[in-house]
């Protein structure tokens, strides 16, 4: 009598496939998950309210001029980096090499467009690695020195990496948002 090995072949393929499914699930469980906190909100909330965030920014910028000074480089209230991947930023960004490994200084001034006077502001910024949240540096109004409505603070970065600066500034109920991708050198 001739033996038929086809059932063993199908059992072997089924076992291999089932084993690969189990291996994939177990490998996925072990990988850490880092939640994106753009604009200091969950990505689902940013996705749902992105147009509101951009409209709030437009309204804020129609009333106020914002001056961010990061390590002696001046910028406005910027959000266009959220549209770019890290590779595109290496070629196009004005923010490359903005941060230093070690001490960094951020100074923020907000001026009323009509009266040109400096405004008192509420600040909430997060300096975070682009791929992990284990080194987040949360900078709120309490951590800034306020000298005649010029807000300044310093913070340390411990490694060369790609970093994001994200957060918001509030003046009299109006909110402006910032999102910059950069790197520390």
C-alpha positions as CSV (number, residue, x, y, z in Angstrom):
1,X,0.0,0.0,0.0
2,X,1.3,3.4,-1.0
3,X,1.4,6.1,1.7
4,X,-0.1,9.6,1.2
5,X,2.0,12.4,2.7
6,X,-0.2,15.3,1.6
7,X,-2.1,15.5,5.0
8,X,1.2,15.8,6.8
9,X,2.2,18.6,4.4
10,X,-1.0,20.6,5.1
11,X,-0.6,20.0,8.9
12,X,3.0,21.3,8.6
13,X,2.0,24.4,6.7
14,X,-0.9,25.1,9.1
15,X,1.4,24.7,12.1
16,X,4.1,27.0,10.6
17,X,1.5,29.7,9.8
18,X,-0.1,29.5,13.2
19,X,3.4,29.6,14.8
20,X,4.2,32.8,12.8
21,X,1.0,34.4,13.9
22,X,1.8,33.7,17.5
23,X,5.4,35.0,17.0
24,X,4.2,38.2,15.4
25,X,1.7,38.9,18.2
26,X,4.3,38.2,20.9
27,X,6.9,40.4,19.1
28,X,4.4,43.3,18.7
29,X,3.5,43.2,22.4
30,X,7.2,43.6,23.4
31,X,7.8,46.8,21.3
32,X,7.2,50.0,23.3
33,X,4.4,52.3,22.0
34,X,5.0,56.0,22.1
35,X,2.0,58.2,21.7
36,X,2.3,61.3,19.6
37,X,1.5,64.4,21.7
38,X,1.5,67.1,19.0
39,X,0.2,70.4,20.3
40,X,0.1,68.6,23.7
41,X,-3.0,66.7,22.7
42,X,-3.6,63.1,21.8
43,X,-3.3,62.5,18.0
44,X,-7.0,61.6,17.8
45,X,-7.9,65.0,19.3
46,X,-5.5,66.8,17.0
47,X,-7.0,64.9,14.1
48,X,-10.5,65.9,15.1
49,X,-9.6,69.6,15.8
50,X,-6.8,70.3,13.4
51,X,-8.8,73.0,11.5
52,X,-9.8,74.6,14.8
53,X,-6.1,74.7,15.8
54,X,-5.0,76.3,12.6
55,X,-7.9,78.8,12.7
56,X,-7.0,79.6,16.3
57,X,-3.4,80.2,15.2
58,X,-4.5,82.5,12.3
59,X,-6.7,84.5,14.7
60,X,-3.9,84.7,17.3
61,X,-1.4,85.9,14.6
62,X,-3.9,88.5,13.4
63,X,-3.8,90.1,16.9
64,X,-0.2,89.4,18.1
65,X,3.3,89.3,16.8
66,X,5.3,86.4,18.4
67,X,9.0,86.2,18.7
68,X,10.6,82.9,19.6
69,X,14.3,83.1,20.3
70,X,15.9,79.7,20.6
71,X,19.7,79.8,21.2
72,X,19.9,83.2,19.6
73,X,17.9,82.3,16.5
74,X,14.6,84.1,15.9
75,X,11.4,82.5,14.7
76,X,7.7,83.3,14.7
77,X,4.8,81.1,15.8
78,X,5.4,78.2,13.3
79,X,3.4,75.0,12.6
80,X,4.4,74.1,9.0
81,X,6.9,71.4,10.2
82,X,4.0,69.2,11.2
83,X,3.5,68.6,7.4
84,X,7.1,67.3,6.9
85,X,8.8,64.0,7.6
86,X,12.2,63.9,9.2
87,X,13.9,63.2,5.9
88,X,12.3,66.2,4.2
89,X,13.3,68.4,7.1
90,X,17.0,67.5,6.6
91,X,16.7,69.1,3.2
92,X,14.2,72.0,3.7
93,X,13.9,73.0,7.3
94,X,15.1,76.3,8.7
95,X,15.2,74.7,12.1
96,X,18.0,72.2,11.5
97,X,20.6,72.3,14.3
98,X,18.5,74.6,16.4
99,X,19.2,72.8,19.7
100,X,22.5,72.1,21.4
101,X,23.4,69.0,23.3
102,X,23.7,70.6,26.8
103,X,22.2,73.9,27.7
104,X,19.6,75.6,25.6
105,X,17.7,78.9,26.1
106,X,14.2,79.9,24.9
107,X,13.0,83.5,25.1
108,X,9.4,84.4,24.1
109,X,8.0,87.8,23.4
110,X,4.4,88.5,22.3
111,X,3.6,92.0,21.0
112,X,0.1,93.5,20.4
113,X,-0.1,94.3,16.7
114,X,-1.9,97.6,17.3
115,X,-0.2,99.0,20.4
116,X,3.2,97.3,20.0
117,X,3.2,96.6,23.8
118,X,4.5,93.3,25.2
119,X,1.8,91.1,26.5
120,X,1.7,88.9,29.5
121,X,1.3,85.3,28.4
122,X,0.7,81.7,29.5
123,X,3.1,79.2,28.1
124,X,3.0,75.4,27.8
125,X,5.8,73.9,25.7
126,X,7.1,70.4,25.4
127,X,10.6,69.6,24.0
128,X,10.5,65.9,23.1
129,X,12.4,63.4,21.1
130,X,10.6,62.6,17.8
131,X,10.5,58.9,18.5
132,X,10.1,58.6,22.3
133,X,8.7,60.4,25.2
134,X,11.2,59.2,27.8
135,X,13.2,62.5,27.7
136,X,10.3,65.0,27.5
137,X,11.0,68.5,28.9
138,X,7.8,70.2,29.9
139,X,8.2,74.0,30.1
140,X,5.2,75.9,31.5
141,X,4.8,79.5,32.6
142,X,6.2,78.8,36.1
143,X,9.6,77.7,34.6
144,X,10.0,80.9,32.7
145,X,11.6,84.0,34.1
146,X,9.3,87.0,33.4
147,X,11.2,90.3,33.0
148,X,8.9,93.0,31.7
149,X,6.9,90.4,29.8
150,X,9.9,88.9,28.2
151,X,9.8,85.2,29.1
152,X,13.0,83.2,29.2
153,X,14.1,79.8,30.4
154,X,16.9,77.4,30.0
155,X,16.9,73.6,29.8
156,X,19.4,70.8,29.1
157,X,19.3,68.2,26.4
158,X,21.2,65.0,27.1
159,X,21.7,63.5,23.6
160,X,22.1,64.3,19.9
161,X,18.8,63.3,18.3
162,X,15.8,64.6,16.4
163,X,13.6,66.7,18.7
164,X,10.2,68.4,18.4
165,X,9.2,71.6,20.1
166,X,5.4,71.8,20.5
167,X,2.9,73.6,22.6
168,X,0.8,76.7,22.9
169,X,0.8,80.3,24.1
170,X,-2.3,82.0,25.5
171,X,-3.0,85.7,25.7
172,X,-6.4,86.9,27.0
173,X,-8.2,83.7,26.0
174,X,-6.6,83.6,22.5
175,X,-4.4,80.5,21.8
176,X,-1.5,80.3,19.4
177,X,0.2,76.9,18.7
178,X,3.8,76.1,17.8
179,X,5.2,72.9,16.2
180,X,8.9,72.8,15.2
181,X,11.0,69.8,14.3
182,X,14.7,70.1,14.8
183,X,17.7,68.3,16.0
184,X,20.3,68.7,18.7
185,X,24.0,68.8,17.7
